[in-house]
């Protein structure tokens, strides 16, 4: 994100979706897994302070090697 800031882009927010599904044959080959192995998926869209999309990412993770941790805050 340093490059975005250097270009004058002010990051505002991101929406991230985490899911799970079975590996396709191609994903299994690329990730050294068996076809059908469980995978974690993530898609992220990041917005600047004007609401413009400045980043999109679609990721696939080996389920046995990743964990996601979330902190949930209560707002009064």
Buried (B, 14 or more C-beta within 10 A) or exposed (E): EEEBEEEEBEBEEEEEEEEEEEBEEEBBEEBEBEEEBEBBBBEBBBBBEEEEEBBEEEEBBBBEEEEEEEEEEEEE
